[in-house]
């Protein structure tokens, strides 16, 4: 029996999981923004060591991902 609805049906948990996901999405975004800005603060693009990006056949063409 699940504690959310008092039912034995696992499908009854889906709405609660979705609600929790929606309720925490903003917090997760703020935490990610904070972590990234702290890691990159005061660095130039060369110092950031972000690795190589995807290749594009032309500067204005869409990148091709593998």
N, C-alpha and C positions, 0 to 999 in steps of 0.2 A: 504494500500500500504506500503510495507516495504522500508526502506531507503537505504538498501544495493544495491538492484538491480532495484528499481522502479517498481517492479512487485507485483501483489497481491498474488502470489503463495508462501505459507509458505515454501514449499520444496526448494525454491530458496535460503533460508537462510542457509540451511545445509552446503554448501561449505564454507560460510563465518564463520560459527561457528567452523567447523573443522579446518580452517586456524588459527583462533584465538587460539584454543586449542593447536595446534602444536607450534604456536609462543610463547606461554606463558609457555609451559611445562618445559623448562630449568629454567626459573625464579622460578617457583613453586618448583622445585627440590632443587635449591640453598637455597630458603627460608626455606624449611623443614630441610635441612642439618644444616643450621645455628641454627634453633630453637632447634633441637635435641642435637647438640653438646654443645650449651649453657646450656641446662637443665642438661646434664650429665657431664659437665666439672668438673674434679677433684674428681669424685665419683667412688667408686669401684662398682662392680656388686651388692654386697649386699646392698650398700647405694642407688643404683639407684631405688629400689622398683618398679621393672618392672612387678611384679605379677608372677604368675606361668605360665609356658609355657604349651603347649599341652603334653599329656602323650604318650609315645611310649612303646609298649610291650617289646622291647629290645633296648639297647643303640644304635644299628646301624639300627634299623627298622624305617620306615617312621612313623611320628607322625600321630595320628588319630584326626581329627577335628570334632566337632559336628556342 
